[in-house]
Amino acid sequence: MHRDLLFLFVLAVIAPAQDGEATPPFGRQVSATGIKHSFLVTGSMTAILDEDCRVLWKVKGRSRDGFVLSDGNVLVSHQDNEVREYTRKGDVVFRYRLSKENKEIGTAVRLDDGFTMIVERGPKPRLIEVSREGAIRVDVPLKPDTDNGHMQTRMARKLPSGNYLVPHLLGFAVKEYRPDGTVVRTIKTDLAELGGRKAENWPFTAIRLANGNTLVNLTHGNKTVEFDPDGKVAWRVDNSHVNGRFDDPCGGQRLQNGNTVICAYHQQHPDKAKLFEVNRGKQVVWEYLNPKLSGIHEIHVLTTNGKRTAHPPMK
């Protein structure tokens, strides 16, 4: 079976509840044009929802980063400082535990060759690549601008060049590292036109786009900004464009059609979206509302109206 078809088949046949009975919708999706997504969320809940908002898969525990892999397994960075890969039955087939010298695990990404990229925060902040057997082949020391382990970094990603893109919150910077730890490029997020440092434009999610621009979610700054290769603002969207939907935008994903899905991590208002999607014209074209759910940290959109999204995702 073709891999894309296999993925959709696996997604479709997972029983929504342990007893095999269909579960009621958990929240609702709203779109004037009929957009419907299935997606993985991490944060206060670690779960996959289908396009009708039914919970297809769920594991216990708060989480930070997460991906649905091409074979249907799910890779999760948990708040208990362990990275685990789950089958859809909930069996753990890979795990990595935080090293003793550090305090937190953030990023967890499965690379094309089967290694897992992980970021540790703490006294010795580092980015590593780990084999399934636990062997470390790359160990990149990070330069996070603070000794506060929780505030050192957020979602790092590996680039096609072999370099790494790492957001540093209190440094107001997205840094590009070589594997030897050399910083070869820095994108500053405390630009005057974005409100300077008073706006607290802490970079959380940074995504290198095909055109060379870098899309960045700025948490306390409540905006999403696309920077060109020279670090200049090429596009931005903030609360003035989306009627106050931004509230600590942590995770995000750029879709194939150019739209951007954004997580409103601290959104508590029952009538406002926990997730929303904007187009290039800064119009909200889809949103997910759920007053029973708080703290969506990251998202992986899996399908749109029954069609699988690009893999690997730009998130």
C-alpha positions in Angstrom: 0.0 0.0 0.0 1.3 3.5 -0.8 2.6 5.2 2.3 0.2 8.1 2.1 -2.8 5.7 1.8 -1.4 3.6 4.6 -1.2 6.7 6.8 -4.8 7.7 6.1 -6.0 4.1 6.6 -4.2 3.9 10.0 -5.8 7.3 10.9 -9.3 6.2 9.9 -9.4 2.8 11.7 -8.2 3.9 15.1 -11.0 3.3 17.6 -11.9 6.6 19.2 -12.6 5.0 22.6 -11.0 2.1 24.5 -14.3 0.2 24.4 -14.6 0.7 20.6 -17.6 3.0 20.8 -17.6 6.3 19.0 -16.9 9.3 21.2 -18.7 12.6 21.0 -17.0 15.6 19.5 -14.4 17.3 21.8 -14.7 20.9 20.8 -15.8 22.2 17.4 -14.2 23.5 14.2 -15.5 26.6 12.5 -14.8 27.6 8.9 -16.9 29.7 6.5 -15.4 27.8 3.6 -15.8 24.3 5.1 -12.2 23.6 6.1 -11.9 20.6 8.4 -8.6 19.4 9.9 -7.5 16.3 11.8 -4.6 17.1 14.1 -2.3 16.1 16.9 -2.1 18.5 19.9 0.4 18.5 22.7 0.3 20.5 25.9 -2.3 19.9 28.6 -3.6 17.1 26.5 -1.7 14.8 24.2 -4.1 13.5 21.6 -5.2 13.1 18.0 -8.5 14.5 16.9 -10.2 13.7 13.7 -12.0 16.1 11.3 -15.2 15.7 13.4 -13.3 16.6 16.6 -13.5 13.0 18.0 -10.5 11.9 20.0 -8.9 9.1 18.0 -5.8 8.5 20.2 -4.7 9.8 23.5 -1.9 9.2 26.1 -1.6 10.5 29.6 0.6 13.4 30.7 1.4 16.9 29.6 3.7 17.3 26.7 5.8 19.9 24.8 6.7 18.8 21.2 5.1 16.1 19.1 4.8 14.6 15.6 2.8 11.8 14.0 5.4 9.8 12.0 4.9 8.5 8.5 4.1 5.0 9.8 1.4 6.3 12.2 3.4 6.1 15.4 3.5 9.3 17.5 6.7 10.9 18.9 6.1 13.0 22.0 8.3 15.1 24.2 6.7 14.9 27.7 6.8 17.3 30.5 8.2 14.5 32.7 11.4 15.0 30.7 11.2 11.9 28.7 10.8 11.5 24.9 8.6 8.5 23.9 7.5 7.0 20.6 4.1 5.3 20.8 2.3 2.9 18.6 -1.4 3.6 18.1 -2.1 0.9 20.7 -0.1 3.0 23.2 3.0 0.7 23.3 6.3 2.6 23.8 8.8 1.6 21.2 11.5 4.3 21.8 12.3 6.4 24.8 15.0 8.9 25.8 15.4 10.2 29.4 16.9 13.6 30.2 20.6 13.5 31.2 21.4 14.2 34.8 23.2 17.4 34.2 20.2 19.2 32.7 16.7 20.2 33.9 14.2 20.0 31.0 13.6 18.4 27.6 12.0 20.5 24.9 12.2 19.6 21.3 11.8 16.1 19.9 12.0 15.5 16.2 12.4 12.2 14.2 15.0 12.8 11.4 14.8 11.1 8.0 17.5 8.6 8.8 15.7 7.4 12.0 17.7 9.3 14.6 15.8 11.6 17.0 16.8 15.2 17.5 16.3 16.3 21.1 17.0 19.6 23.0 18.0 19.6 26.7 17.7 22.8 28.7 19.6 23.6 31.9 23.2 24.1 33.1 24.6 22.5 29.9 22.0 23.3 27.2 22.5 21.2 24.2 21.0 19.7 21.0 21.6 16.0 20.4 20.9 13.4 17.8 20.1 10.0 19.3 19.9 6.5 17.7 17.1 4.1 18.6 19.6 2.4 20.8 20.4 5.6 22.7 23.8 6.3 21.1 24.5 10.1 20.6 26.2 10.9 17.3 25.8 14.7 17.5 26.1 16.9 20.6 25.7 20.6 19.9 26.3 23.1 22.7 23.7 25.9 22.6 24.1 29.6 23.5 20.8 30.6 25.0 21.6 34.0 26.7 20.3 33.0 30.1 20.9 30.4 32.8 17.2 30.1 33.4 16.7 26.6 32.0 13.0 26.9 31.3 13.5 30.1 29.3 16.6 29.1 27.3 15.0 27.6 24.1 11.9 26.3 22.6 11.2 24.3 19.4 14.4 23.7 17.4 14.4 22.2 14.0 17.1 20.7 11.6 17.6 22.4 8.3 18.2 20.6 4.9 21.7 22.1 5.1 22.5 20.1 8.3 22.4 23.2 10.4 19.9 23.8 13.2 17.4 26.5 13.8 16.9 27.3 17.5 14.7 30.0 19.1 16.1 31.6 22.2 13.3 33.4 24.1 15.2 35.8 26.4 17.8 36.4 23.7 15.1 37.7 21.4 16.8 35.7 18.8 16.5 32.8 16.4 20.0 31.4 16.0 21.2 29.1 13.2 23.9 26.7 14.5 26.4 24.5 12.7 26.8 21.0 14.2 30.0 22.2 15.9 28.0 24.8 17.8 29.1 27.8 15.7 26.3 30.4 15.2 26.3 31.3 11.6 23.2 33.5 11.5 20.9 35.4 14.0 17.4 36.7 13.4 16.5 39.3 16.0 12.9 39.6 17.2 13.2 42.8 19.3 13.1 45.1 16.3 11.7 48.6 16.9 9.0 48.1 14.3 7.7 45.0 16.2 7.6 47.0 19.5 11.1 46.4 20.8 11.9 44.5 23.9 9.0 45.9 25.8 6.7 43.9 23.5 8.3 40.7 24.8 8.6 39.2 21.3 10.0 35.9 22.6 10.6 33.5 19.7 9.0 30.1 20.3 8.5 28.3 17.0 10.7 29.0 14.1 10.1 27.5 10.7 12.5 27.8 7.7 10.3 28.1 4.6 11.2 27.0 1.1 11.8 30.6 -0.1 14.4 31.1 2.6 12.2 33.2 4.9 11.8 32.2 8.5 8.3 32.1 10.1 8.4 32.8 13.9 5.7 32.7 16.5 6.4 35.4 19.2 4.8 34.3 22.5 4.2 37.3 24.8 4.4 39.6 21.8 1.2 37.9 20.4 2.2 38.0 16.8 3.5 35.7 14.0 6.2 37.2 11.8 7.9 36.0 8.6 11.5 37.3 8.4 13.4 37.5 5.1 17.0 36.1 4.9 18.3 39.5 6.0 16.2 39.5 9.1 13.7 42.1 7.9 10.0 41.7 8.4 8.4 40.3 5.2 4.9 39.6 6.7 3.3 39.8 10.1 -0.1 39.1 11.7 -1.1 40.2 15.2 -4.2 40.8 17.2 -5.1 43.9 15.3 -5.8 41.6 12.3 -7.5 38.7 14.0 -9.8 40.3 16.5 -7.8 39.3 19.6 -7.3 35.6 18.9 -3.6 35.7 19.8 -2.9 34.7 23.4 0.7 33.4 23.8 1.2 31.8 20.4 3.4 28.8 21.0 3.1 26.2 18.3 2.3 26.8 14.7 2.4 25.2 11.2 2.7 26.5 7.7 0.4 24.6 5.4 1.1 23.8 1.7 -1.4 26.5 0.6 0.5 29.2 2.4 -1.9 29.4 5.3 -0.6 29.4 8.9 -2.1 27.5 11.8 -1.4 29.1 15.2 -1.8 27.8 18.8 -3.2 30.3 21.3 -1.7 28.6 24.4 -3.1 30.8 27.1 -6.5 31.5 25.5 -9.1 31.0 28.3 -12.1 32.8 26.8 -14.8 30.2 26.1 -15.8 31.9 22.8 -12.3 32.4 21.4 -10.2 29.9 19.5 -7.6 27.6 21.0 -6.3 27.1 17.4 -6.8 29.3 14.4 -5.7 29.5 10.7 -4.9 32.6 8.8 -4.3 33.1 5.1 -1.8 35.5 3.5 -4.4 38.2 3.6 -4.5 37.8 7.4 -8.1 36.6 7.4 -9.1 33.8 9.8 -10.3 30.9 7.7 -10.6 28.2 10.3 -10.6 27.8 14.1 -10.9 25.2 16.8 -12.9 26.2 19.9 -13.1 24.1 23.0 -13.8 25.7 26.5 -12.9 22.4 28.1 -9.3 22.4 26.8 -6.5 24.8 27.7 -2.9 24.9 27.0 -2.3 23.7 23.4 1.5 23.9 23.1 2.1 22.5 19.6 0.0 21.2 16.7 0.6 18.8 13.8 -2.1 19.2 11.2 -2.5 15.7 9.6 -5.3 16.0 7.1 -7.4 18.7 5.5 -10.9 17.7 4.2 -9.7 14.1 4.0 -6.4 14.8 2.2 -3.1 14.3 4.0 -0.9 17.3 4.6 2.7 17.5 3.5 5.2 15.3 5.3 7.5 16.2 7.0 5.3 19.2 8.2 6.6 22.7 8.4 6.0 23.1 12.1 
